[in-house]
Amino acid sequence: MQPLVIGFDLDMTLIDTVHGFIATLDALGAELGVEFPSQEMSSKLGPPLDQMLEPYLPADEIPAAAELFRSLYPTHAVPAVPALPGVVEALAAVRAQHGRILLVTGKYEPNAQLHVDRLGLDVDSVHGWVWGAAKGEVLREHGASIYVGDHIHDVEGAKAAGAFSVSVLTGGCTREELVEAGTDVVLTDLREFPGWLEGHLLEVRLAALDAALRELPSLLVAFSGGADSGFLLAAAVRALGPDKVAAATAYSPSLPLSERQPALDFAADLGVRVLTPATDELSRPGYAANDGDRCAFCKSELLDVLGPLAEEHGFAAVATGTNADDARAGFRPGIVAAAERGAITPLLDAGFTKVQIREASRRWGLATWDKPAAACLSSRVAFGVPIDAGRLARIERAEAGARAALTEAGVEVHNLRVRDLGETARLEVDAAAVALVGPSVLDAIRQAGFADAEVDPLGFRSGSMNELLPDPERFR
């Protein structure tokens, strides 16, 4: 997966330096005995200071004047300069996409860093004293695919790097000037950036996914019936056609019976055949022991079954629905095991997040777009508690009973898990519903075979069993 790196300009893109620039320029004029038209000069900030001083000072005096300006700047400008509207949200939007943030500016780098530190701007690195096409060199060196600025020369820098140019109208350049310079998109200000970024990346990743899938002669998709693998299956059908794609839904005690028919119906709607091989992960001692690396044994079993199945039916590759969020979750030993057995991960490779998968699925009208996460039944069992078919069946009964009791009580929940802690069950539901869980719900869980039941006050969260691991690093 290509890492996401986005560059931002500083002056009039992230920060409003007009008043600080004017104050510093007036202080410089007082020192030099020169009356600069500071209001006029502040109307189009961005170019290097030396260029801005050229009309007002002899050429041989400019270097010393510029140096004096930079020494005055921390006192006269930095304390008074605010961030522009939408800056915090824009930077957070990049972080939400697991991206890195570069600050690439024509400003003297130490002074740029002072602004970053004072305002607490969330950037990874600051690169100063670069202007126009020279910005492109920095952006290219760091692999930036997008550069955000307010000036026509910021557009020049983006184009020099082969990056997508995003312009904001918070500086002195007009929309017409920026468009004429070749920018790819113009935003009023950074408040529009998060929505634009989400839509842009979704389109880019959809195109990348389609292109990658079209390179495959055929594909067998490991299809659990969930949102991720469902979206991948639909994308493969769009790229290759239903005759070159099949879904493989492995049947075992760890797959809830309630998931089987919806998976068959979903595949039927796409016009693809479904293969339903049996897997026997419970026969693997490492899986049944249920240490922190359980998922590695599960994926090993799955791919050891699907690999020969794909070969038997003439499919060129086996793909899983692993996405970018999965890879960054920090504790997913199954991903490594699948990769070791040759499984491909088109969603991860294209950079898809869970949110983007759901949004694309919604656009395509897929029934899985808002389906709750449905991990295997074994994920409900606390690590160290041995797994067998009876324990998994008990969990499935308990979840069905709890959901029925909640429905009867008029409580709607989207996510529900019964965590098996041994003989005690811990119920997780959406945080908003925790206080609404009554005694009848816990009684239904006990009737499924648990000695006792309790409600998790923190509510539902994926991977909560990982919190109980004493040393998760051991299993990475």
Salt bridges, closest charged atoms under 4 A:
ASP9 OD1 - LYS135 NZ 3.10
ASP11 OD2 - LYS107 NZ 3.13
GLU67 OE1 - ARG70 NH2 3.51
ASP122 OD2 - ARG95 NE 2.80
ASP124 OD2 - ARG95 NH1 2.85
ASP154 OD1 - LYS135 NZ 2.66
GLU156 OE1 - HIS153 ND1 2.88
GLU177 OE2 - LYS44 NZ 3.26
ASP184 OD2 - LYS159 NZ 2.87
ASP189 OD2 - ARG191 NH2 2.63
GLU203 OE2 - ARG363 NH1 2.63
ASP210 OD2 - ARG214 NE 2.59
ASP228 OD2 - LYS354 NZ 2.86
GLU259 OE1 - LYS371 NZ 2.67
GLU301 OE1 - ARG284 NE 2.80
ASP304 OD2 - ARG284 NH2 2.87
ASP304 OD1 - ARG341 NE 3.04
GLU312 OE2 - HIS313 NE2 3.93
ASP325 OD1 - HIS98 NE2 2.70
ASP326 OD1 - ARG332 NH1 3.01
GLU340 OE1 - ARG341 NH1 3.99
GLU359 OE2 - ARG362 NH2 2.72
GLU359 OE2 - ARG363 NE 3.22
GLU399 OE2 - ARG380 NE 2.83
ASP420 OD2 - ARG391 NH1 2.92
ASP420 OD2 - ARG394 NH2 3.10
GLU423 OE1 - ARG394 NH1 3.44
GLU428 OE2 - ARG419 NE 3.13
GLU428 OE2 - ARG461 NH1 3.94
ASP443 OD1 - ARG446 NH1 2.85
ASP452 OD1 - ARG446 NH2 3.20
GLU454 OE2 - ARG426 NE 3.04
ASP456 OD2 - ARG461 NH1 3.08
GLU467 OE2 - ARG461 NE 2.96
GLU473 OE2 - ARG476 NE 2.77
